[in-house]
Amino acid sequence: MFLKAMRKLPVLPLSSVLIDSVSDSEKSVMWFSTQESSREHKSKPIWNQGVPRVVFHLKQKMIGRIGLLSSDPWSRRVQSLGQALTEKGVAVAHVLPWKVIRTGQTGRHEISHDGEDLSNLDTLLVLDLGANDIGSFFNRVGLLSALAEMGVQIVNSVNSILLMRNKAETMRRLISAGLPVPETLITESIEVAAEFVEEHFPCVLKPITGFGGLGVQLIEREFDLENIYDYLKFHRQMFGQGAFLLQEYIKSPGYDLRALVLDGEVVSTMRRLGRGGITTNIHNGGIPERSEEDVEDLAIESAKSVKGRFVGVDIIPDLEDNFWVIEINATPGWSGLQQVTDFDISERLADNLSFA
């Protein structure tokens, strides 16, 4: 049956074929589909232009219990995803990171939340760490590492989360993968940072770690350039980080793009229009809009470079229709994406996360 379906795949009018081999609760499903974009990505290799993409999803066992780790259990994404998973028969545990208790003695380590043994979870999806200081951050990373050693599937993996929280390492991975990123400097030297600003003015200054656009500054005023040493010292003091990450400024049409990637597929994309500032984050007032750009391949390859299973990839177009990857988020939201997407994103995520 599989070979017969494969022979017919290029001419099938359907977008997918399902092959079921066991029961609904423990079914092995292979789903493959053809996808061809109407517009070709400018960076798409010649060998991949106009060729239908064949995507395989191997799903072996339905998950019994999944934990949603979030500092805000009443947020829209936590509630909508929890409901979608429950409707599919998956038991959901809402895990607040500050309520997790770890106890141990020689030869024994236990992790619990409201009396529940978290090692009994099949999967723990990290929707946000909610760590505002270095102590809680490392405590929660240690929690995830311990659960992974106990056999709980962590999404994203601990290594992947740590990598994406480090903007410098994320940039290095993207560059090593041959993906387009703005010219970047990472240094602890104020002198070297100041030279970069003078040579690449205007440019963008970012903290090495952080999220939500916090600390991202566009250096574009002559006043800032003339007082660049004081500016850099102030930025270091404000964000408590000894290293600087500076990038050339990409002049855009006034928006950037966010692609939500899950297990090697783009779930949805959108444009994010800024409101006068350099950041376009939805919670900072960015306006979502339907995207017409074909950045699917670029987003997928970006997620692969950081070994991310569930990520948000931020891409900025320049005025010549080139695309540049500027960031990858390990705990992406989708409220803005949902406003410009015709299907329920939480249901789509639940479809995938319901299987090991």
Legacy VTK file of the C-alpha trace (Angstrom):
# vtk DataFile Version 3.0
C-alpha trace
ASCII
DATASET POLYDATA
POINTS 356 float
0.000 0.000 0.000
2.836 2.372 0.904
4.690 1.860 -2.389
1.475 2.211 -4.350
0.697 5.485 -2.604
4.211 6.771 -3.197
3.981 6.059 -6.935
0.781 8.073 -7.150
1.900 10.903 -4.861
2.756 13.564 -7.498
-0.683 13.378 -9.102
-2.859 12.921 -6.018
-5.550 15.597 -5.706
-5.505 15.166 -1.943
-2.985 16.963 0.259
-2.283 13.936 2.424
-2.545 10.168 2.706
-3.003 8.329 5.993
-1.827 4.832 6.723
-3.240 3.410 9.972
-1.884 0.200 11.369
-3.022 -0.179 14.996
-5.708 1.260 17.296
-6.555 4.915 17.896
-4.793 4.988 21.264
-1.576 3.375 20.013
-1.550 3.969 16.310
1.375 4.184 13.983
0.602 6.790 11.362
2.669 7.838 8.388
1.400 11.024 6.786
2.960 12.469 3.700
1.882 15.485 1.726
2.886 17.519 -1.269
3.353 21.233 -0.802
4.373 23.704 -3.482
4.490 27.443 -2.965
3.100 29.799 -5.566
6.079 32.050 -5.034
9.652 30.841 -4.913
11.929 31.943 -2.105
14.835 33.904 -3.532
17.372 31.834 -1.618
15.813 28.468 -2.545
18.425 26.229 -4.223
17.869 25.560 -7.932
17.423 21.854 -7.249
14.511 22.664 -4.923
12.653 25.205 -7.036
9.201 24.122 -8.143
9.622 20.617 -6.685
6.804 19.372 -4.434
7.986 18.930 -0.877
7.331 15.511 0.665
6.963 15.688 4.434
6.845 12.520 6.538
5.336 12.447 10.020
6.070 9.253 11.938
3.847 9.024 15.001
3.956 5.907 17.112
2.099 6.289 20.376
-0.509 8.674 21.706
0.671 10.612 24.748
-1.256 10.049 27.976
-0.228 13.100 29.996
1.427 16.355 28.991
2.576 19.212 31.193
2.394 22.863 30.142
5.107 24.839 31.929
4.168 28.507 32.167
4.404 31.309 34.700
0.927 32.451 33.580
-1.509 29.501 33.520
-4.395 31.809 32.562
-2.771 33.160 29.422
-4.621 32.674 26.159
-2.078 30.261 24.687
-1.983 28.055 27.791
-5.767 27.887 28.022
-6.392 27.304 24.308
-3.693 24.647 23.959
-4.774 22.936 27.168
-8.361 22.761 25.926
-7.302 21.439 22.512
-5.204 18.691 24.114
-7.998 17.752 26.524
-10.449 17.421 23.632
-8.065 14.914 22.061
-8.085 12.781 25.187
-4.729 13.924 26.567
-4.535 14.654 30.300
-3.046 18.110 30.890
-1.083 19.309 33.924
-0.553 23.053 34.317
2.902 23.458 35.855
3.841 26.754 37.516
7.646 26.828 37.727
7.823 28.513 41.149
5.557 25.837 42.675
7.757 22.919 41.648
9.465 21.171 44.559
12.635 19.127 44.193
13.723 16.845 47.017
16.540 14.369 47.164
18.876 12.258 49.186
21.446 9.646 48.313
20.208 7.638 45.332
16.827 9.371 45.096
15.566 12.548 43.439
11.897 13.539 43.356
10.203 16.402 41.501
6.619 17.333 42.325
4.040 20.044 41.670
0.962 20.323 43.900
1.614 16.786 45.079
1.937 15.301 41.577
5.095 13.418 40.601
6.235 15.203 37.432
8.350 12.248 36.345
5.042 10.592 35.365
4.561 13.096 32.538
5.134 11.872 29.004
5.978 15.367 27.716
6.601 18.792 29.225
6.091 21.710 26.833
7.958 24.830 27.958
5.708 27.764 27.057
7.776 30.182 29.133
10.370 29.841 31.868
9.253 33.008 33.638
12.710 33.469 35.173
13.560 37.101 35.923
16.802 36.505 37.818
19.833 34.275 37.372
18.997 32.068 40.372
15.496 31.112 39.253
16.708 30.701 35.672
19.340 28.111 36.575
16.960 26.404 39.014
14.382 25.949 36.249
16.968 24.800 33.727
18.110 22.244 36.304
14.502 21.141 36.763
14.137 20.514 33.026
17.446 18.638 32.879
16.422 16.400 35.776
13.046 15.578 34.213
14.737 14.779 30.912
17.017 12.308 32.716
13.880 10.738 34.232
12.515 10.064 30.754
10.195 13.046 30.304
10.299 14.498 26.791
11.109 18.214 27.105
9.964 20.541 24.296
12.202 22.327 23.431
15.173 20.365 24.720
17.235 21.948 27.484
20.243 22.412 25.190
18.070 24.032 22.549
16.486 26.425 25.056
19.888 27.451 26.412
21.194 27.989 22.898
18.288 30.225 21.882
18.481 32.267 25.091
22.023 33.168 23.984
21.683 35.504 20.996
25.411 35.308 20.269
25.369 31.516 19.993
22.157 31.622 17.957
23.837 33.950 15.459
26.875 31.667 15.290
24.696 28.644 14.520
22.810 30.520 11.815
26.049 31.728 10.229
27.567 28.228 10.356
24.464 26.885 8.593
25.004 29.378 5.764
21.802 31.286 6.508
21.491 35.034 5.864
22.027 37.209 8.946
22.977 40.893 9.247
26.678 41.648 9.760
27.244 41.021 13.461
29.849 41.897 16.091
30.017 40.304 19.547
32.541 41.735 21.980
33.119 42.710 25.610
35.322 45.616 24.567
33.682 49.040 24.566
36.450 50.300 22.274
35.796 47.618 19.651
32.024 48.104 19.963
32.415 51.859 19.472
34.499 51.315 16.324
31.779 49.068 14.893
29.120 51.701 15.576
31.178 54.401 13.873
31.770 52.202 10.806
28.213 50.843 10.523
26.142 53.789 11.761
23.165 53.454 12.069
23.213 50.025 13.717
21.324 47.869 16.224
22.490 47.116 19.774
21.108 44.055 21.573
21.653 42.355 24.933
23.266 38.916 24.644
20.257 37.377 26.341
16.659 38.483 26.713
13.305 38.323 24.994
10.364 40.472 23.959
12.570 43.140 22.407
13.815 44.281 25.839
17.048 46.237 25.500
17.087 46.283 21.692
18.201 49.768 20.634
18.613 51.449 17.258
21.631 53.759 17.333
20.687 56.330 14.726
21.053 59.781 16.277
24.192 61.838 15.760
24.065 62.642 19.481
24.362 58.935 20.328
27.243 58.543 17.892
29.126 61.493 19.393
28.653 60.067 22.888
28.922 56.404 21.956
31.166 55.398 24.888
28.676 56.779 27.410
25.808 55.189 25.473
27.433 51.744 25.555
28.318 52.036 29.249
24.723 53.015 30.043
23.366 50.046 28.066
25.719 47.693 29.924
24.610 49.046 33.308
20.913 48.934 32.412
20.893 45.317 31.278
23.632 43.931 33.506
25.523 42.201 30.720
29.213 42.542 29.971
29.069 41.697 26.273
27.679 43.701 23.373
25.902 42.322 20.324
25.859 44.827 17.468
24.362 44.340 14.022
24.094 46.343 10.858
20.704 47.998 10.500
18.532 46.422 7.806
16.224 49.015 6.314
12.868 47.269 5.919
9.470 48.159 4.410
8.231 48.806 7.959
7.554 45.256 9.086
9.236 41.964 9.856
8.007 38.367 9.612
7.346 35.718 12.246
7.182 32.051 11.268
5.966 29.446 13.767
7.818 26.166 13.204
6.891 22.811 14.735
8.772 19.599 13.972
10.231 20.785 10.692
7.066 22.407 9.335
5.859 25.985 9.263
2.501 26.141 11.045
1.780 29.779 10.208
3.479 33.046 9.240
2.605 36.707 9.613
3.873 40.197 9.068
4.375 42.331 12.174
4.071 46.060 11.641
5.906 48.262 14.121
4.474 51.365 15.742
7.389 53.710 15.296
9.993 51.728 17.267
12.507 49.150 16.123
10.741 46.190 17.776
7.534 44.714 16.374
6.586 42.279 19.153
2.818 41.874 19.418
2.765 42.491 23.181
4.662 45.750 22.566
2.016 47.019 20.165
3.061 45.337 16.924
0.207 44.851 14.464
-0.249 41.405 12.833
-0.986 41.197 9.125
-1.239 38.341 6.639
2.074 37.462 5.036
2.549 37.004 1.301
6.279 36.276 1.467
7.612 32.760 0.944
10.015 32.232 3.839
9.058 28.661 4.677
12.363 27.034 3.716
14.382 29.744 5.449
12.367 29.358 8.657
12.677 25.569 8.665
16.435 25.649 8.106
16.790 28.271 10.842
14.934 26.042 13.316
17.161 23.116 12.355
20.302 25.154 13.008
19.395 25.462 16.702
17.815 21.986 16.918
14.507 23.597 17.833
11.353 21.515 17.733
8.883 24.336 18.464
10.217 27.823 17.721
9.374 31.255 16.387
11.726 32.503 13.666
11.969 36.255 13.122
12.908 37.335 9.601
13.256 40.846 8.204
12.972 41.768 4.518
15.082 44.549 3.073
14.029 46.955 0.341
15.455 44.647 -2.347
13.327 41.635 -1.313
16.166 39.815 0.437
15.388 38.096 3.736
17.532 38.135 6.886
17.127 36.012 10.026
17.350 38.228 13.097
16.258 35.984 15.972
14.861 32.602 17.017
12.506 32.326 19.995
12.422 29.140 22.094
9.047 29.912 23.707
6.952 31.532 20.976
3.421 32.792 21.412
0.819 32.692 18.657
-1.893 35.209 19.588
-0.884 37.530 16.747
-0.528 34.652 14.308
-4.005 33.411 15.216
-5.494 36.744 14.140
-4.300 36.196 10.560
-4.660 32.388 10.350
-7.818 30.646 9.130
-7.445 27.510 11.277
-7.054 27.020 15.027
-3.311 27.005 15.712
-3.753 25.421 19.149
-5.603 22.497 17.570
-2.831 22.076 15.010
-0.211 22.065 17.760
-2.269 19.610 19.800
-2.517 17.276 16.798
1.258 17.048 16.725
2.001 17.081 20.450
-0.553 14.337 21.165
1.874 11.749 19.825
5.310 10.741 21.059
LINES 1 357
356 0 1 2 3 4 5 6 7 8 9 10 11 12 13 14 15 16 17 18 19 20 21 22 23 24 25 26 27 28 29 30 31 32 33 34 35 36 37 38 39 40 41 42 43 44 45 46 47 48 49 50 51 52 53 54 55 56 57 58 59 60 61 62 63 64 65 66 67 68 69 70 71 72 73 74 75 76 77 78 79 80 81 82 83 84 85 86 87 88 89 90 91 92 93 94 95 96 97 98 99 100 101 102 103 104 105 106 107 108 109 110 111 112 113 114 115 116 117 118 119 120 121 122 123 124 125 126 127 128 129 130 131 132 133 134 135 136 137 138 139 140 141 142 143 144 145 146 147 148 149 150 151 152 153 154 155 156 157 158 159 160 161 162 163 164 165 166 167 168 169 170 171 172 173 174 175 176 177 178 179 180 181 182 183 184 185 186 187 188 189 190 191 192 193 194 195 196 197 198 199 200 201 202 203 204 205 206 207 208 209 210 211 212 213 214 215 216 217 218 219 220 221 222 223 224 225 226 227 228 229 230 231 232 233 234 235 236 237 238 239 240 241 242 243 244 245 246 247 248 249 250 251 252 253 254 255 256 257 258 259 260 261 262 263 264 265 266 267 268 269 270 271 272 273 274 275 276 277 278 279 280 281 282 283 284 285 286 287 288 289 290 291 292 293 294 295 296 297 298 299 300 301 302 303 304 305 306 307 308 309 310 311 312 313 314 315 316 317 318 319 320 321 322 323 324 325 326 327 328 329 330 331 332 333 334 335 336 337 338 339 340 341 342 343 344 345 346 347 348 349 350 351 352 353 354 355
